[in-house]
Amino acid sequence: AVLKLDADRLIPSVAVEARLVIRVQAKTAMLDGRRLNLTDQPFALLLALARAAGQHAGFVPLRDLEAAVYGNALQPESRPVRDVVRVLKDRMAQSQPAETAAAVRDLIANRPPASYRLVLTASEIAISP
């Protein structure tokens, strides 16, 4: 059997390159093609924010972020989630050239009193197992 492709029925696709690439099992993340040096808690925070992108304006309540970062463990008083957010912002900025570091820090937005979001669209994020 010979298969024929009807070019008139093809829908052109728009390739959007992901700015943020997360590999869950490898616990690695890349932003704008540069690897982020993340420990477990900042990685868990980034993953939670990335998964929420495009849902309900992308804002994640603090209690949900605490669950993602700390799991069932009690939150240590010495390191609240806002400190993990700061560390994540710092690591994101450190991965980039100096002229874009400030803009990269702004990729995590806060909505008082207690929620955060990643300022990327779902199409700019690729999460793989």
N, C-alpha and C positions, 0 to 999 in steps of 0.2 A: 504494500500500500504506500502511496505517495501522499504526503501531507503538504498542503499548500497554506501559506500564510497570507491572509487578506490584509494588506497594508492599510486599506481604508478604514478598517475597524480597530486599528491600534490606537491607543490613547497615549499621547506623549507623557512621559513622567518627568517630573521636575526633581532633579537630584539635589537633596539638601544634605550638606555635610554636617555631621554632628559636631558641635563644639565640645560637648562633654561625652566621653565614652567611659562607661563603667563596666568592669568585668567582675561580677559578684564573687564567683568561686576563687578567683585569683586575688581578690581584694585589691584591685588596681583601678586607678582612674587617670584619665588624661583630659586636660582642658586645652583647647586650641592646639592640639598636637603635642603638648608638653605634659610629661608625667607628673602627677601630684604625689608628693611624699607624705602619705597619710598613715597614721596609726589607727587602731581599731575604732575608737570613738568618733573621730572626725570622719572616717570612712562611713560608718553607720549613719551619721548625721547627713552626709552628702547623699547617700543612697535613699534615705527617707525623703529628703527634699526633692530629689530627682524623680522619684516615683510619684510624687504628688503634683508634679508640673502638669499644667493643663486641667487640673481638677479643682473646682471651687476656687478659682483664682490662684491656686497653687499654695495658698497659705496653710501651714501645718501648725496646729495648736501645740503649745509648749508641752503639755502632758503626753501627746503622741510622740514628740521628739524625745522626751525623757524615756519613754518605753523603747524606742528604737535604739537609743544610745546605751541605756543601762539594762535593758531587758527586765528580768524579774528582780534584779539586785536593787537594793536601796540606793538612792542617789547620794553619792558622797557630798557632804556639806562643803568640802573644799573645792569642788569643781562642778558648779551648776552648768546647765546646758548653754547658757549664754557665754560661758568661758570656752566651751567646745566650739561654739559658733565663731568666736574670735580666733581660735586656733585654726579652724578651717579657712577662714578668710585670709589669715596670715599665710598659710601654706599655699593657697590658691595664688595669692599675690607674689609669693616668692618664686613660683614656677614660671612667671611671665617676665618679659622685659620691663625695665623700670618705667618706661613711658605708658604702659598699659596696666600697671599694677593697681593703681587706684580704681580704675574702671572695673577690674576683676573683683576687687573687694566688694564693690557695689552689686555684684551678681547675687548676693544674699541680702534680702531685704527684710526688715522688721516691721510688723504692724502691732503697735501697742494695743493692749497691754502685754500680750504674750503669744505671738505667733511669728513664724518666719516662712520665707519662700525663696525659691531659686528663681532668679529673673532670667529664665530661658524658656523657650517654648518646648513643647513635647517633641517637636520635630528636630530640635537642636540637641537632643539627648538620646544616646544609644545605651541601653542596658542589656548586657548579655549574661547568661548564666555563668 
